[in-house]
Amino acid sequence: MKILIINCGSSSLKYQIIDMTNENTLCKGLVERIGIEGSRLIHKVEGQENYVIETPMKDHKDAIKHVFDALLDEKHGVIKSLDEISGIGHRVLHGGPDMTESILVDQRVKDTIKEFVKFGPLHNPGNLMGIEACEEIAPGKPNVAVFDTSFHQTMPDYVYMYPIPYEYYEKYSIRKYGFHGTSHKYISHRAPEVIGKPKEELNIVSCHLGNGSSLAAIACGKCFDTSMGLTPLEGLMMGTRCGNIDPTVDSFLQQNENLSAAELNTLLNKKSGALGVSGVSSDFRDLEEAAAEGNDRARLALDMFVIRVKRFLGAYIAELKGCDAVVFTGGIGENSATMRADICKDLEHIGIKIDPERNNVRGKEALISSDDSKIKVYVIPTDEEVMIARDTMEIITK
């Protein structure tokens, strides 16, 4: 069984085909600048030179057509007919409170995606366009929506509710939803396999750290709490997002800098975080390099990030009433031994102790805690595409 994975942004599209007999990736690709001058598709098959198509693509339907053309290309393709694709899994940002699991796309699902454009204006429209393009170009092919928010819908109400007048929850569905759910769900499945215990017997804190970052407290395989909220802006300081700040900062800046609501939203989402503090970059590799060369603001940004991760990590261990394992994943979590060491430094009193030699690892599964660490610490690379493919296969074979 072959599953096509589609991840549409506002002006871009990523795709993969995964053969589910062995979960091997047959190809992957990226379409850039959809609806913008300079549109191009980059198609990658291991062992071959990249196949590049540069041609105007006015919308996502155009982009999907070119994706199918690349998949079927006589020289560069990996399938001979669309009949080889059993289903299409779509990553969707926001599904609101009712989308508690991945689901076969029907009109109700599309209406829900459209409704929650209000909380995902940059992602949900592109996600929906990708689904509708696939429905039109490959009619009858089952499409499955895999929501970033769904894994977190097991949170209890006293965790996901905000302390504002209850009427705004009833009127606008304002509450914590959480994101990176596909990644945290993958960790909730893979970590028990690595540890060698059933997920029902484990409490795990999953640390997805990258340009966008979030933690999830996972109790017996289910999300109990997570750091992102109504939108991905809440929680940790990130590459360009501010994370948790006093809400009065918003109104102060809006008034004193004469900012519109849209301008303030851009400031907090795209100009803050590590980039805003350091003035150097949103890429933590650049910050580590700059800090090593004596850049004080780069060091400040790194220290701010570390203390905020510690804050959530400690809180989630307390919420779980104890923790069996902490898992680092995401670009920073998988690849930066320095950041992992800094986050875990001085946490022996709560049962976390890193082994420096074991921690000297990049991009592969490893136990990095010492033998006497009460809480085991792991690096486990995430695989969101495989998680989407698994959900898609499970749903279309029911």
BAMAR-74234 format. One record per residue (C-alpha): x, y, z; residue number from 1. Coordinates in steps of 0.1 Angstrom, whole numbers, plus 5000, padded with zeros to 4 digits. Layout:
BEGIN
u = X; v = Y; w = Z; num = NUM
...
//
This chain:
BEGIN
u = 5000; v = 5000; w = 5000; num = 1
u = 5013; v = 5034; w = 4990; num = 2
u = 5002; v = 5066; w = 5008; num = 3
u = 5007; v = 5101; w = 4994; num = 4
u = 5013; v = 5127; w = 5021; num = 5
u = 5004; v = 5164; w = 5013; num = 6
u = 5013; v = 5193; w = 5035; num = 7
u = 5001; v = 5226; w = 5020; num = 8
u = 5011; v = 5260; w = 5032; num = 9
u = 4998; v = 5294; w = 5020; num = 10
u = 5022; v = 5295; w = 4990; num = 11
u = 5041; v = 5262; w = 4993; num = 12
u = 5034; v = 5224; w = 4993; num = 13
u = 5055; v = 5195; w = 5006; num = 14
u = 5047; v = 5159; w = 4996; num = 15
u = 5060; v = 5123; w = 5001; num = 16
u = 5050; v = 5089; w = 4990; num = 17
u = 5055; v = 5062; w = 5016; num = 18
u = 5053; v = 5025; w = 5009; num = 19
u = 5035; v = 5011; w = 5040; num = 20
u = 5048; v = 4976; w = 5035; num = 21
u = 5081; v = 4988; w = 5051; num = 22
u = 5074; v = 5025; w = 5057; num = 23
u = 5100; v = 5035; w = 5032; num = 24
u = 5099; v = 5069; w = 5016; num = 25
u = 5098; v = 5064; w = 4978; num = 26
u = 5101; v = 5102; w = 4970; num = 27
u = 5096; v = 5136; w = 4985; num = 28
u = 5093; v = 5170; w = 4971; num = 29
u = 5086; v = 5207; w = 4975; num = 30
u = 5066; v = 5232; w = 4955; num = 31
u = 5075; v = 5268; w = 4962; num = 32
u = 5060; v = 5302; w = 4954; num = 33
u = 5025; v = 5290; w = 4945; num = 34
u = 5007; v = 5320; w = 4930; num = 35
u = 5039; v = 5340; w = 4930; num = 36
u = 5064; v = 5347; w = 4902; num = 37
u = 5091; v = 5320; w = 4901; num = 38
u = 5070; v = 5289; w = 4910; num = 39
u = 5090; v = 5257; w = 4910; num = 40
u = 5088; v = 5221; w = 4920; num = 41
u = 5117; v = 5201; w = 4934; num = 42
u = 5112; v = 5163; w = 4932; num = 43
u = 5137; v = 5141; w = 4951; num = 44
u = 5142; v = 5103; w = 4947; num = 45
u = 5171; v = 5088; w = 4966; num = 46
u = 5200; v = 5079; w = 4943; num = 47
u = 5188; v = 5103; w = 4916; num = 48
u = 5195; v = 5139; w = 4907; num = 49
u = 5167; v = 5163; w = 4918; num = 50
u = 5140; v = 5168; w = 4891; num = 51
u = 5131; v = 5205; w = 4889; num = 52
u = 5101; v = 5219; w = 4872; num = 53
u = 5100; v = 5257; w = 4868; num = 54
u = 5067; v = 5269; w = 4855; num = 55
u = 5039; v = 5293; w = 4866; num = 56
u = 5015; v = 5278; w = 4892; num = 57
u = 4986; v = 5301; w = 4898; num = 58
u = 4971; v = 5281; w = 4927; num = 59
u = 4973; v = 5248; w = 4947; num = 60
u = 4953; v = 5229; w = 4920; num = 61
u = 4981; v = 5238; w = 4895; num = 62
u = 5007; v = 5227; w = 4920; num = 63
u = 4990; v = 5194; w = 4927; num = 64
u = 4988; v = 5187; w = 4890; num = 65
u = 5025; v = 5191; w = 4887; num = 66
u = 5031; v = 5169; w = 4917; num = 67
u = 5011; v = 5141; w = 4901; num = 68
u = 5030; v = 5147; w = 4868; num = 69
u = 5063; v = 5143; w = 4887; num = 70
u = 5051; v = 5111; w = 4905; num = 71
u = 5042; v = 5096; w = 4871; num = 72
u = 5071; v = 5109; w = 4851; num = 73
u = 5087; v = 5081; w = 4830; num = 74
u = 5122; v = 5089; w = 4841; num = 75
u = 5118; v = 5104; w = 4876; num = 76
u = 5085; v = 5091; w = 4888; num = 77
u = 5079; v = 5063; w = 4914; num = 78
u = 5045; v = 5051; w = 4903; num = 79
u = 5031; v = 5040; w = 4869; num = 80
u = 4995; v = 5049; w = 4877; num = 81
u = 4975; v = 5069; w = 4903; num = 82
u = 4958; v = 5035; w = 4910; num = 83
u = 4990; v = 5026; w = 4930; num = 84
u = 4981; v = 5053; w = 4955; num = 85
u = 4957; v = 5039; w = 4981; num = 86
u = 4950; v = 5072; w = 4999; num = 87
u = 4961; v = 5107; w = 5005; num = 88
u = 4969; v = 5120; w = 5040; num = 89
u = 4967; v = 5158; w = 5045; num = 90
u = 4983; v = 5176; w = 5074; num = 91
u = 4959; v = 5202; w = 5087; num = 92
u = 4968; v = 5228; w = 5113; num = 93
u = 4935; v = 5235; w = 5132; num = 94
u = 4905; v = 5212; w = 5137; num = 95
u = 4889; v = 5229; w = 5167; num = 96
u = 4874; v = 5209; w = 5196; num = 97
u = 4854; v = 5184; w = 5176; num = 98
u = 4882; v = 5169; w = 5155; num = 99
u = 4896; v = 5146; w = 5181; num = 100
u = 4913; v = 5122; w = 5157; num = 101
u = 4923; v = 5118; w = 5121; num = 102
u = 4893; v = 5115; w = 5099; num = 103
u = 4881; v = 5107; w = 5063; num = 104
u = 4874; v = 5139; w = 5046; num = 105
u = 4838; v = 5147; w = 5039; num = 106
u = 4818; v = 5180; w = 5037; num = 107
u = 4816; v = 5183; w = 5075; num = 108
u = 4854; v = 5180; w = 5078; num = 109
u = 4859; v = 5207; w = 5051; num = 110
u = 4834; v = 5230; w = 5068; num = 111
u = 4853; v = 5225; w = 5101; num = 112
u = 4886; v = 5234; w = 5085; num = 113
u = 4870; v = 5265; w = 5070; num = 114
u = 4854; v = 5275; w = 5103; num = 115
u = 4888; v = 5274; w = 5121; num = 116
u = 4905; v = 5296; w = 5096; num = 117
u = 4898; v = 5321; w = 5123; num = 118
u = 4925; v = 5305; w = 5145; num = 119
u = 4948; v = 5293; w = 5116; num = 120
u = 4946; v = 5320; w = 5089; num = 121
u = 4980; v = 5312; w = 5075; num = 122
u = 4976; v = 5274; w = 5073; num = 123
u = 4940; v = 5263; w = 5072; num = 124
u = 4931; v = 5279; w = 5038; num = 125
u = 4961; v = 5262; w = 5021; num = 126
u = 4953; v = 5229; w = 5038; num = 127
u = 4917; v = 5231; w = 5024; num = 128
u = 4929; v = 5241; w = 4990; num = 129
u = 4952; v = 5210; w = 4989; num = 130
u = 4923; v = 5187; w = 4998; num = 131
u = 4900; v = 5202; w = 4973; num = 132
u = 4926; v = 5200; w = 4945; num = 133
u = 4932; v = 5163; w = 4952; num = 134
u = 4895; v = 5157; w = 4952; num = 135
u = 4892; v = 5173; w = 4918; num = 136
u = 4923; v = 5159; w = 4901; num = 137
u = 4920; v = 5124; w = 4916; num = 138
u = 4882; v = 5119; w = 4921; num = 139
u = 4873; v = 5089; w = 4943; num = 140
u = 4906; v = 5087; w = 4960; num = 141
u = 4901; v = 5087; w = 4998; num = 142
u = 4915; v = 5118; w = 5015; num = 143
u = 4923; v = 5118; w = 5052; num = 144
u = 4927; v = 5149; w = 5074; num = 145
u = 4954; v = 5146; w = 5101; num = 146
u = 4950; v = 5176; w = 5125; num = 147
u = 4979; v = 5191; w = 5144; num = 148
u = 4954; v = 5198; w = 5172; num = 149
u = 4937; v = 5164; w = 5175; num = 150
u = 4963; v = 5146; w = 5197; num = 151
u = 4958; v = 5172; w = 5224; num = 152
u = 4920; v = 5169; w = 5226; num = 153
u = 4923; v = 5145; w = 5255; num = 154
u = 4933; v = 5174; w = 5278; num = 155
u = 4908; v = 5178; w = 5307; num = 156
u = 4887; v = 5210; w = 5307; num = 157
u = 4906; v = 5225; w = 5337; num = 158
u = 4938; v = 5223; w = 5316; num = 159
u = 4925; v = 5236; w = 5283; num = 160
u = 4902; v = 5264; w = 5296; num = 161
u = 4914; v = 5300; w = 5298; num = 162
u = 4905; v = 5321; w = 5329; num = 163
u = 4884; v = 5347; w = 5309; num = 164
u = 4846; v = 5351; w = 5309; num = 165
u = 4831; v = 5317; w = 5301; num = 166
u = 4808; v = 5333; w = 5275; num = 167
u = 4838; v = 5337; w = 5251; num = 168
u = 4845; v = 5300; w = 5252; num = 169
u = 4808; v = 5294; w = 5243; num = 170
u = 4807; v = 5322; w = 5217; num = 171
u = 4841; v = 5318; w = 5200; num = 172
u = 4855; v = 5284; w = 5211; num = 173
u = 4885; v = 5302; w = 5227; num = 174
u = 4905; v = 5277; w = 5246; num = 175
u = 4939; v = 5259; w = 5245; num = 176
u = 4942; v = 5235; w = 5215; num = 177
u = 4979; v = 5227; w = 5212; num = 178
u = 4999; v = 5220; w = 5181; num = 179
u = 5028; v = 5197; w = 5169; num = 180
u = 5003; v = 5170; w = 5177; num = 181
u = 5014; v = 5146; w = 5150; num = 182
u = 5050; v = 5148; w = 5163; num = 183
u = 5040; v = 5143; w = 5199; num = 184
u = 5017; v = 5114; w = 5189; num = 185
u = 5046; v = 5098; w = 5171; num = 186
u = 5067; v = 5101; w = 5203; num = 187
u = 5039; v = 5087; w = 5223; num = 188
u = 5040; v = 5056; w = 5202; num = 189
u = 5078; v = 5053; w = 5195; num = 190
u = 5091; v = 5061; w = 5230; num = 191
u = 5074; v = 5030; w = 5247; num = 192
u = 5089; v = 5008; w = 5219; num = 193
u = 5123; v = 5022; w = 5226; num = 194
u = 5119; v = 5019; w = 5264; num = 195
u = 5104; v = 4985; w = 5262; num = 196
u = 5072; v = 4991; w = 5281; num = 197
u = 5035; v = 4995; w = 5271; num = 198
u = 5025; v = 5032; w = 5267; num = 199
u = 4997; v = 5026; w = 5293; num = 200
u = 5024; v = 5022; w = 5319; num = 201
u = 5045; v = 5053; w = 5311; num = 202
u = 5044; v = 5091; w = 5318; num = 203
u = 5065; v = 5110; w = 5292; num = 204
u = 5074; v = 5146; w = 5286; num = 205
u = 5079; v = 5151; w = 5249; num = 206
u = 5100; v = 5181; w = 5240; num = 207
u = 5096; v = 5191; w = 5203; num = 208
u = 5122; v = 5218; w = 5200; num = 209
u = 5129; v = 5236; w = 5168; num = 210
u = 5122; v = 5270; w = 5151; num = 211
u = 5087; v = 5263; w = 5165; num = 212
u = 5088; v = 5245; w = 5199; num = 213
u = 5063; v = 5229; w = 5223; num = 214
u = 5063; v = 5204; w = 5251; num = 215
u = 5036; v = 5178; w = 5258; num = 216
u = 5028; v = 5160; w = 5291; num = 217
u = 5018; v = 5125; w = 5280; num = 218
u = 5001; v = 5103; w = 5306; num = 219
u = 4997; v = 5066; w = 5296; num = 220
u = 4998; v = 5075; w = 5259; num = 221
u = 4973; v = 5104; w = 5260; num = 222
u = 4980; v = 5142; w = 5261; num = 223
u = 4974; v = 5157; w = 5295; num = 224
u = 4988; v = 5192; w = 5288; num = 225
u = 5008; v = 5210; w = 5261; num = 226
u = 5025; v = 5244; w = 5259; num = 227
u = 5010; v = 5258; w = 5228; num = 228
u = 4975; v = 5272; w = 5231; num = 229
u = 4947; v = 5287; w = 5210; num = 230
u = 4974; v = 5293; w = 5184; num = 231
u = 5011; v = 5283; w = 5181; num = 232
u = 5021; v = 5316; w = 5197; num = 233
u = 5015; v = 5305; w = 5233; num = 234
u = 5041; v = 5287; w = 5253; num = 235
u = 5078; v = 5286; w = 5248; num = 236
u = 5099; v = 5314; w = 5233; num = 237
u = 5107; v = 5302; w = 5197; num = 238
u = 5126; v = 5312; w = 5166; num = 239
u = 5104; v = 5342; w = 5158; num = 240
u = 5075; v = 5338; w = 5182; num = 241
u = 5074; v = 5355; w = 5217; num = 242
u = 5056; v = 5327; w = 5236; num = 243
u = 5041; v = 5336; w = 5270; num = 244
u = 5043; v = 5373; w = 5279; num = 245
u = 5022; v = 5396; w = 5300; num = 246
u = 4991; v = 5404; w = 5278; num = 247
u = 4995; v = 5440; w = 5288; num = 248
u = 5026; v = 5441; w = 5266; num = 249
u = 5003; v = 5437; w = 5236; num = 250
u = 4981; v = 5467; w = 5244; num = 251
u = 5011; v = 5488; w = 5255; num = 252
u = 5030; v = 5482; w = 5222; num = 253
u = 4998; v = 5487; w = 5201; num = 254
u = 4992; v = 5521; w = 5218; num = 255
u = 5027; v = 5534; w = 5220; num = 256
u = 5040; v = 5521; w = 5186; num = 257
u = 5006; v = 5529; w = 5169; num = 258
u = 5003; v = 5493; w = 5156; num = 259
u = 4972; v = 5478; w = 5140; num = 260
u = 4961; v = 5444; w = 5152; num = 261
u = 4976; v = 5428; w = 5121; num = 262
u = 5009; v = 5446; w = 5127; num = 263
u = 5010; v = 5435; w = 5163; num = 264
u = 5003; v = 5399; w = 5153; num = 265
u = 5032; v = 5400; w = 5128; num = 266
u = 5055; v = 5415; w = 5154; num = 267
u = 5047; v = 5388; w = 5180; num = 268
u = 5047; v = 5359; w = 5155; num = 269
u = 5075; v = 5368; w = 5130; num = 270
u = 5098; v = 5394; w = 5146; num = 271
u = 5101; v = 5383; w = 5182; num = 272
u = 5115; v = 5352; w = 5200; num = 273
u = 5152; v = 5344; w = 5194; num = 274
u = 5153; v = 5366; w = 5164; num = 275
u = 5139; v = 5396; w = 5182; num = 276
u = 5161; v = 5392; w = 5213; num = 277
u = 5193; v = 5384; w = 5195; num = 278
u = 5191; v = 5406; w = 5164; num = 279
u = 5211; v = 5378; w = 5148; num = 280
u = 5189; v = 5350; w = 5136; num = 281
u = 5159; v = 5328; w = 5143; num = 282
u = 5182; v = 5297; w = 5136; num = 283
u = 5196; v = 5284; w = 5169; num = 284
u = 5227; v = 5271; w = 5151; num = 285
u = 5235; v = 5307; w = 5142; num = 286
u = 5229; v = 5317; w = 5178; num = 287
u = 5252; v = 5291; w = 5192; num = 288
u = 5279; v = 5301; w = 5168; num = 289
u = 5274; v = 5338; w = 5176; num = 290
u = 5273; v = 5332; w = 5214; num = 291
u = 5306; v = 5312; w = 5211; num = 292
u = 5321; v = 5342; w = 5195; num = 293
u = 5311; v = 5365; w = 5223; num = 294
u = 5278; v = 5379; w = 5211; num = 295
u = 5260; v = 5388; w = 5244; num = 296
u = 5225; v = 5391; w = 5229; num = 297
u = 5228; v = 5357; w = 5212; num = 298
u = 5238; v = 5342; w = 5245; num = 299
u = 5208; v = 5360; w = 5262; num = 300
u = 5184; v = 5345; w = 5236; num = 301
u = 5198; v = 5310; w = 5243; num = 302
u = 5196; v = 5314; w = 5280; num = 303
u = 5160; v = 5327; w = 5278; num = 304
u = 5150; v = 5297; w = 5257; num = 305
u = 5167; v = 5272; w = 5281; num = 306
u = 5150; v = 5286; w = 5312; num = 307
u = 5116; v = 5285; w = 5296; num = 308
u = 5120; v = 5249; w = 5285; num = 309
u = 5131; v = 5241; w = 5321; num = 310
u = 5100; v = 5259; w = 5334; num = 311
u = 5076; v = 5238; w = 5314; num = 312
u = 5096; v = 5206; w = 5319; num = 313
u = 5094; v = 5210; w = 5357; num = 314
u = 5057; v = 5219; w = 5356; num = 315
u = 5048; v = 5189; w = 5335; num = 316
u = 5067; v = 5165; w = 5357; num = 317
u = 5047; v = 5179; w = 5386; num = 318
u = 5014; v = 5177; w = 5366; num = 319
u = 5021; v = 5140; w = 5357; num = 320
u = 5028; v = 5133; w = 5394; num = 321
u = 5062; v = 5119; w = 5383; num = 322
u = 5077; v = 5110; w = 5349; num = 323
u = 5094; v = 5079; w = 5335; num = 324
u = 5111; v = 5096; w = 5305; num = 325
u = 5119; v = 5129; w = 5289; num = 326
u = 5122; v = 5128; w = 5251; num = 327
u = 5140; v = 5154; w = 5229; num = 328
u = 5129; v = 5157; w = 5193; num = 329
u = 5126; v = 5183; w = 5166; num = 330
u = 5155; v = 5201; w = 5149; num = 331
u = 5171; v = 5214; w = 5181; num = 332
u = 5161; v = 5185; w = 5202; num = 333
u = 5175; v = 5159; w = 5178; num = 334
u = 5207; v = 5177; w = 5168; num = 335
u = 5220; v = 5201; w = 5195; num = 336
u = 5239; v = 5183; w = 5223; num = 337
u = 5247; v = 5217; w = 5238; num = 338
u = 5210; v = 5228; w = 5242; num = 339
u = 5200; v = 5194; w = 5256; num = 340
u = 5228; v = 5196; w = 5282; num = 341
u = 5219; v = 5232; w = 5291; num = 342
u = 5182; v = 5223; w = 5295; num = 343
u = 5190; v = 5193; w = 5317; num = 344
u = 5218; v = 5210; w = 5337; num = 345
u = 5211; v = 5212; w = 5375; num = 346
u = 5180; v = 5190; w = 5373; num = 347
u = 5194; v = 5162; w = 5394; num = 348
u = 5171; v = 5171; w = 5423; num = 349
u = 5141; v = 5162; w = 5402; num = 350
u = 5157; v = 5130; w = 5389; num = 351
u = 5173; v = 5141; w = 5356; num = 352
u = 5210; v = 5135; w = 5350; num = 353
u = 5227; v = 5136; w = 5315; num = 354
u = 5257; v = 5115; w = 5305; num = 355
u = 5280; v = 5138; w = 5285; num = 356
u = 5293; v = 5110; w = 5263; num = 357
u = 5259; v = 5095; w = 5255; num = 358
u = 5246; v = 5130; w = 5248; num = 359
u = 5272; v = 5134; w = 5221; num = 360
u = 5247; v = 5123; w = 5194; num = 361
u = 5229; v = 5139; w = 5164; num = 362
u = 5198; v = 5128; w = 5146; num = 363
u = 5194; v = 5093; w = 5159; num = 364
u = 5177; v = 5074; w = 5187; num = 365
u = 5197; v = 5073; w = 5218; num = 366
u = 5195; v = 5071; w = 5256; num = 367
u = 5214; v = 5101; w = 5268; num = 368
u = 5208; v = 5100; w = 5306; num = 369
u = 5232; v = 5084; w = 5331; num = 370
u = 5226; v = 5050; w = 5346; num = 371
u = 5217; v = 5067; w = 5380; num = 372
u = 5192; v = 5091; w = 5365; num = 373
u = 5158; v = 5084; w = 5380; num = 374
u = 5141; v = 5098; w = 5349; num = 375
u = 5154; v = 5084; w = 5316; num = 376
u = 5163; v = 5110; w = 5289; num = 377
u = 5161; v = 5100; w = 5252; num = 378
u = 5167; v = 5115; w = 5218; num = 379
u = 5141; v = 5102; w = 5193; num = 380
u = 5139; v = 5118; w = 5159; num = 381
u = 5103; v = 5125; w = 5150; num = 382
u = 5086; v = 5113; w = 5118; num = 383
u = 5054; v = 5132; w = 5113; num = 384
u = 5050; v = 5119; w = 5077; num = 385
u = 5050; v = 5083; w = 5088; num = 386
u = 5025; v = 5091; w = 5115; num = 387
u = 5002; v = 5108; w = 5089; num = 388
u = 5007; v = 5077; w = 5066; num = 389
u = 4998; v = 5053; w = 5095; num = 390
u = 4967; v = 5072; w = 5104; num = 391
u = 4957; v = 5074; w = 5067; num = 392
u = 4962; v = 5037; w = 5061; num = 393
u = 4943; v = 5028; w = 5093; num = 394
u = 4913; v = 5049; w = 5083; num = 395
u = 4910; v = 5038; w = 5047; num = 396
u = 4914; v = 5001; w = 5055; num = 397
u = 4886; v = 5001; w = 5081; num = 398
//
